[in-house]
């Protein structure tokens, strides 16, 4: 009688030609918004100045499983984003994130109002109607 070996899958398999979410962040702490920031110019420093912090939590993981993703415990979480560029996981308190988002929305609204005002002032005939349907 032949002995049968049973294999059990412990995780979901990703197909070779399937899509992968390489920047998906898991293990996030509630109350924070997370993002991967490219280490280009002084981008990390800019975000640190406005309240973001580098994530050093070893429970936080980025992307799909990788064969080699060495990060020393206690060091900032780093991931390759392609083109020889590294990205770092950063986070900000949700309340600050929402505050910044509201400021950005107000800025966009002001630009749209100015554009509409300018368009109405330059129309020789007809009417200008702008709306979000």
C-alpha positions in Angstrom: 0.0 0.0 0.0 1.4 3.4 -1.0 1.7 6.0 1.6 -0.1 9.2 0.7 1.3 12.6 1.7 -1.2 15.2 2.4 -0.2 18.8 1.8 -2.1 21.7 3.3 -2.0 25.2 2.1 -1.4 27.7 4.8 -1.9 30.8 2.8 -3.5 32.0 -0.4 -1.3 31.5 -3.5 -0.6 34.4 -5.9 -0.6 33.6 -9.6 2.5 34.6 -11.6 0.4 36.6 -14.0 -2.0 37.8 -11.3 -2.1 41.3 -9.8 -0.3 41.9 -6.6 -0.8 44.7 -4.1 2.8 45.5 -3.4 2.0 48.7 -1.3 -0.8 47.3 0.8 -0.2 47.9 4.5 -1.4 45.5 7.1 -1.2 45.4 10.9 -2.1 49.1 11.2 -2.7 50.6 14.6 -6.2 52.1 14.9 -6.4 55.9 15.0 -3.6 56.4 12.4 -3.6 56.8 8.6 -0.7 55.1 6.9 1.1 55.7 3.6 4.3 54.7 1.8 6.5 57.7 1.1 9.2 57.7 -1.6 12.6 58.5 -0.3 13.2 61.2 -2.9 14.6 64.7 -2.2 13.6 65.8 1.3 10.1 64.3 1.1 10.5 62.2 4.4 11.7 65.3 6.2 8.8 67.5 4.9 6.2 65.0 6.1 8.0 64.6 9.5 7.7 68.4 10.0 3.9 68.3 9.5 3.3 65.5 11.9 4.0 62.2 10.1 6.3 59.6 11.8 8.3 56.7 10.5 6.8 53.4 11.4 9.1 51.1 13.3 6.4 48.6 14.4 7.3 45.0 13.4 3.6 44.0 13.4 3.1 46.3 10.3 3.7 44.6 7.0 3.8 46.0 3.5 2.6 44.3 0.3 2.4 40.6 -0.5 4.8 38.0 1.0 8.3 38.4 -0.2 11.2 36.1 -0.2 13.7 38.6 1.2 12.5 41.8 2.9 15.1 42.4 5.5 14.4 45.1 8.1 16.1 45.1 11.4 13.8 45.2 14.4 13.3 48.8 15.6 14.3 50.3 12.3 12.0 52.2 9.9 9.9 50.0 7.7 11.4 50.2 4.2 10.1 48.8 0.9 11.4 48.9 -2.7 9.0 50.9 -4.9 10.8 50.3 -8.2 13.3 52.3 -10.3 15.9 52.0 -7.5 13.7 54.1 -5.2 12.9 53.0 -1.6 9.8 54.0 0.2 9.2 54.2 3.9 6.0 53.6 5.8 4.8 56.7 7.6 1.8 57.4 9.7 -0.1 60.4 11.1 -2.9 60.6 13.6 -6.3 60.3 11.9 -7.5 63.6 13.3 -4.6 65.5 11.7 -5.1 63.6 8.5 -8.8 64.6 8.3 -7.8 68.2 9.2 -5.3 68.3 6.3 -7.8 66.7 3.9 -10.4 69.4 4.7 -7.8 72.1 4.0 -7.0 70.5 0.7 -10.7 70.3 -0.2 -11.2 74.0 0.7 -8.2 75.0 -1.5 -9.6 73.0 -4.5 -13.0 74.6 -4.0 -11.5 78.1 -4.1 -9.6 77.3 -7.3 -12.8 75.9 -8.9 -14.8 79.0 -7.8 -12.1 81.3 -9.3 -12.1 79.3 -12.5 -15.9 79.5 -12.8 -15.9 83.3 -12.0 -13.2 83.8 -14.7 -15.1 81.7 -17.3 -18.4 83.6 -16.6 -16.6 86.9 -17.0 -15.1 85.9 -20.4 -18.2 84.4 -22.0 -19.5 86.5 -24.9 -22.7 84.5 -25.3 -24.4 81.5 -23.8 -23.9 80.4 -20.3 -21.4 78.5 -18.2 -22.6 75.7 -15.9 -20.3 73.7 -13.8 -21.5 70.9 -11.5 -20.7 67.4 -10.3 -23.4 65.1 -11.4 
